[in-house]
Amino acid sequence: MPTNLKNKDIISIKELTKSDILNILEKAQKLKQKPQPKLLSGYVLGSCFFEPSTRTRLSFETAMKKLGGNVIGFADPSITSTKKGESLYDSIKIIGQYVDVIAMRHPLEGSARRAAEATDKPIINGGDGANQHPTQTLLDLFTIKECQEKIEGLKIAIVGDLKYGRTTHSLAQALINFNARLYFVAPESLQMPEHICNELKAKKIIFSKHKNIEEIINEVDILYMTRIQGERFPDPMEYERIKNVYILKESMLNNVKKNMRILHPLPRVNEITADVDNTKHAYYFEQAENGLYIRQALLALTLGKL
Amino acid sequence: MSNQKKSPLKDIRAYKVFAIKEGTVIDHIKAGKALQIIELLKLDSNNKIVTLGMNFPSKALKKKDIIKVEQKELTPEEANKVAILAPQATINIIQDFKVVKKFKVKIPTLVEKLLICPNPKCITNNENMITRFKTNVNKNSVKVHCEYCEKIFDQNEIKNYNI
């Protein structure tokens, strides 16, 4: 039985059970198939973005509007009282008195949990520093299920910055629920952190580490690409040496499985070349669209309307 | 005969640890942690006599610190605080020069206020708020898990405390 998510905060993917996740995916699927333009009529979303965001903010705001709700908020904390030194706690306590649900992004880790202590209204975490971004993980799972027509027992490779990327950590943790076979493709200095690997081992999830995409590309159902940021490397020489190893090109797709799909949380810079976009394997733009339905489902569920 | 075999150091150590009429002896503190424990328990400001021994030889810890507090029995809450800084510590309650109670400290499953998160980007280091850590004891290692930034640290990585 999934948890009733009415008035619940969505802070961390680890706090959602498998049945919660499946429930959210199912509700998102229904909203994708059959829009409900009046479902949240009369409700107001507080869109509190203390840090720049394009997709997450716009898709939260569009999700609310497409369900008939209203949106107030800000995309730049310099225009708020934060600039005057107001604490996050006070800001959210006050905003919580105006709105029915809050979607927020903040550069500090743990900020969403702190915000949840300040208000009784549900907080949906749209990213707290390098910590969690649960709506991204849910839309990733939704997309995996959509393009593979199942979610259990898939072979999934995660490529790029696995050390610092919050998306990759949350996805690996969420896939524990679905008995995935995982392949981690990254330079050694950016490999999946030990605490995540220990969690996977404890749950008997099979995973392996690889240094290049070619080693695994023909085996997997999902190739989840992420961006490697140059500034993560203490030694710029090392970045120069490895930066081209993690670029996906059309020529690498010749012998992949027919059902293989490429995902990416976006924005991409150069890690997937443009010629891949037109292949049947590219699925990252559909993935970004799915963010809308996942966020609709979360808004409606936390407001008790689904 | 056996007395002749004892090293002078052993005699001094025994004297320092056990020659107390009433009070508490905190033994098996990892070397270097005793001053922090004294600060943490505010033992320096309770007007009781406190004796601090540092760098005693120890089989298990190689080197250990010992604290002796006269006329004060440590409460279980205070003992729990000691556990975070010195997970192997033992508490000896002394009455009339005898050890009447001896127990190992136990790390609480949730530690509030005491630890400062080593992650500078954790919200707890940027707002006026209390910290909360879950603890996980595995053999000899103690891991602490920040409930806010969700990072897991080895107990040794905690360098600062809210004392």
Boltz contact constraints between the chains, C-beta under 6 A:
constraints:
  - contact:
      token1: [A, 87]
      token2: [B, 127]
      max_distance: 6.0
  - contact:
      token1: [A, 88]
      token2: [B, 127]
      max_distance: 6.0
  - contact:
      token1: [A, 108]
      token2: [B, 121]
      max_distance: 6.0
  - contact:
      token1: [A, 108]
      token2: [B, 123]
      max_distance: 6.0
  - contact:
      token1: [A, 108]
      token2: [B, 126]
      max_distance: 6.0
  - contact:
      token1: [A, 109]
      token2: [B, 121]
      max_distance: 6.0
  - contact:
      token1: [A, 109]
      token2: [B, 122]
      max_distance: 6.0
  - contact:
      token1: [A, 109]
      token2: [B, 149]
      max_distance: 6.0
  - contact:
      token1: [A, 110]
      token2: [B, 122]
      max_distance: 6.0
  - contact:
      token1: [A, 110]
      token2: [B, 123]
      max_distance: 6.0
  - contact:
      token1: [A, 110]
      token2: [B, 148]
      max_distance: 6.0
  - contact:
      token1: [A, 110]
      token2: [B, 149]
      max_distance: 6.0
  - contact:
      token1: [A, 111]
      token2: [B, 123]
      max_distance: 6.0
  - contact:
      token1: [A, 113]
      token2: [B, 148]
      max_distance: 6.0
  - contact:
      token1: [A, 114]
      token2: [B, 123]
      max_distance: 6.0
  - contact:
      token1: [A, 129]
      token2: [B, 121]
      max_distance: 6.0
  - contact:
      token1: [A, 131]
      token2: [B, 149]
      max_distance: 6.0
  - contact:
      token1: [A, 131]
      token2: [B, 150]
      max_distance: 6.0
  - contact:
      token1: [A, 195]
      token2: [B, 152]
      max_distance: 6.0
